[in-house]
Amino acid sequence: MVCNPMSCAGFGTDVLGGCSMVWIAAVILFFIIILARRWIGEEAGIPFNIFWAFALGFLAFTLAAIFTCSHKWALVAGMIGAAVGALLAGQFLEN
């Protein structure tokens, strides 16, 4: 089964149902990336590329939300994608 976070097809549409939880998880992922940039990139001095963190993080988040229909797995996939994008691209590219 494939779900659509934009039209809420396949998700529960009640208050704090599946669809609204996917959108809340996207906001949480946004703030996780921003805070990771501050703590990891600036405070710890580890190379951190925020562009690739957003690109891979939200790509992984969207694909996981579409194919698993779960906000929990989508958030986990988004955090893994953001970490890979930020730290791997940070090693090779400047900010």
C-alpha positions as CSV (number, residue, x, y, z in Angstrom):
1,M,0.0,0.0,0.0
2,V,1.2,3.5,-0.9
3,C,0.2,6.5,1.2
4,N,0.2,10.2,0.2
5,P,1.1,12.7,2.9
6,M,0.0,15.6,0.7
7,S,-3.6,14.5,0.2
8,C,-3.8,12.2,3.4
9,A,-4.7,9.2,1.2
10,G,-4.0,6.1,3.2
11,F,-3.5,7.9,6.5
12,G,-6.0,8.5,9.3
13,T,-7.5,11.9,9.0
14,D,-8.7,12.4,12.6
15,V,-7.2,14.8,15.0
16,L,-3.6,13.7,15.7
17,G,-4.2,10.8,13.3
18,G,-1.7,9.5,10.8
19,C,-1.7,12.4,8.4
20,S,-1.2,15.1,11.0
21,M,1.5,13.1,12.8
22,V,3.5,12.9,9.5
23,W,3.4,16.6,9.2
24,I,4.4,17.1,12.9
25,A,7.2,14.6,12.3
26,A,8.4,16.7,9.4
27,V,8.5,19.8,11.6
28,I,10.4,17.8,14.3
29,L,12.9,16.6,11.6
30,F,13.4,20.3,10.6
31,F,14.3,21.3,14.1
32,I,16.5,18.3,14.7
33,I,18.6,19.3,11.6
34,I,18.8,22.9,12.7
35,L,19.9,21.9,16.3
36,A,22.3,19.4,14.9
37,R,23.9,22.1,12.8
38,R,24.3,24.3,15.9
39,W,25.6,21.6,18.2
40,I,27.6,19.3,15.8
41,G,28.7,21.8,13.2
42,E,29.5,24.9,15.2
43,E,30.1,23.8,18.8
44,A,31.9,20.5,18.2
45,G,33.7,21.7,15.1
46,I,32.7,18.6,13.0
47,P,32.2,19.4,9.2
48,F,28.4,19.7,8.7
49,N,26.8,20.4,5.4
50,I,23.2,21.7,6.1
51,F,22.1,21.7,2.4
52,W,22.7,18.0,2.0
53,A,21.3,17.3,5.5
54,F,18.0,18.8,4.4
55,A,18.1,17.3,0.9
56,L,18.7,13.7,2.0
57,G,16.9,14.0,5.3
58,F,13.6,15.1,3.7
59,L,14.0,12.8,0.7
60,A,14.4,9.8,3.0
61,F,11.6,11.0,5.2
62,T,9.2,11.4,2.3
63,L,10.0,8.1,0.7
64,A,9.6,6.3,4.1
65,A,6.3,8.1,4.8
66,I,5.0,7.1,1.3
67,F,6.0,3.4,1.4
68,T,5.6,2.5,5.1
69,C,2.6,4.8,5.9
70,S,4.2,5.3,9.4
71,H,5.3,8.6,10.9
72,K,7.7,6.8,13.2
73,W,9.7,5.0,10.5
74,A,9.6,8.1,8.4
75,L,11.2,10.2,11.2
76,V,13.9,7.5,11.8
77,A,14.7,7.4,8.1
78,G,14.8,11.1,7.9
79,M,17.2,11.4,10.8
80,I,19.5,8.7,9.2
81,G,19.3,10.5,5.8
82,A,20.1,13.8,7.4
83,A,23.1,12.4,9.3
84,V,24.5,10.8,6.2
85,G,23.9,13.9,4.1
86,A,25.3,16.3,6.6
87,L,28.4,14.4,7.8
88,L,29.4,12.6,4.5
89,A,28.9,15.8,2.4
90,G,30.6,17.8,5.1
91,Q,33.7,15.8,4.7
92,F,34.0,16.6,1.0
93,L,32.2,19.9,0.4
94,E,32.3,23.3,2.1
95,N,29.2,24.7,3.7
